[in-house]
Amino acid sequence: RIHLIPGFIDSEQADWMFEQLLQDIPWGQRTHVRQEVSFEEPRLTSWYGELPYTYSRITMQPNPNWHPLLSMLKERIEEFTGHTFNSLLCNLYRSEKDSVDWHSDNEPSLGEKPVIASLSLGATRTFEMRKKPSPEEDGDYTYVERIRIPLDHGTLLVMEGATQEDWQHRVPKEYHSRDERINLTFRIIYPEPDGVRK
């Protein structure tokens, strides 16, 4: 289940929020290692939450010092969705060359059927989704269903139900020049004692 709410933040408010977060968030570039080759993530990120978050074998350390604007946005989204969030992964796409590859947000720490509320500020970028192939298709994505959603300034996208179980998503690189975009993904993280899901 996905819900798209264009204009969740009106453009005037979204303008100053974007500028403030661009300036105030401690953005950093993480390094991935795949098959013993290290490469820098093609975007900048920052993490907020009481617990660490591990994805793609990178661990973001706990950061309980929420920026007041992020706390306010969290409360506004919680009120609107009826869900409570305890953490936030911020992404900064600096230009059309920044991206995130196909993945599902299905790490054990997110629990079963995670709810993820994603707020976009800044330049419009295309959010693509593709359905995971059935077991008979043996991992072949050639003919799977695909969806493309342009995410505009101030748009909220909420993913819930079996979205992460059944679908992958990405923000691809683009051929035309794109200005900066901030994407705030609010989520619920559960503690993993000794790496075992409770």
C-alpha positions, 0 to 999 in steps of 0.5 A: 500500500502506498499513499501519495500526498502532493502538497503535504507541505505548501511550497512557501513553507517547503522553501524555507524548510529546504534551505534550513535543513540543507544548511543545518543537517550534518550531511556526510558521505558513507563508503560502501564495500562490495566484493572487496571494492569500496565506493562512495555512496552517490548521495549524502546522508544523516541519521536521527534516532536513539538506536543505530541503523544498519543497511548495506553493511553500513551502520549509522550511529545513534543520534538522539539530538533531533533538529527542532524542525525535524521534530516538528515535521515528525509530529505533523506526519505522525498526526496525519498518518496515525503512525509513530516514528522513532528515527529518520534517515535523511538523504541529500541528492546534490544533482542529477548524478546522485541516486539510490539503487534498487532495494527494499527497506526490509532490514530486520531492525525495521520489523514486519511490514514496516511503515515508512513516511518519505517527505521530499523537498527541493527538486522533483526526482522520479521514484521508481518501484518494481514488483519482486518476481515470483519464485518461478521467475528465478530473480528475473525482473524483465517483465515485472510491473513497474511504477514511476512517481515524480516526487515534487517539493513538499510531497509526502509518500507513505509506504505500508503493508507488504510494500517492502516485502513485495516491491523494490524502489530506487531514485535513478540518476537522470540525464537532465540537470537537477537541483538539490533534493532532500528526502526525509524518511521517517521509520520505526527501528526496533532494538536487535539484541545480539543481532536477533530480531525480537 
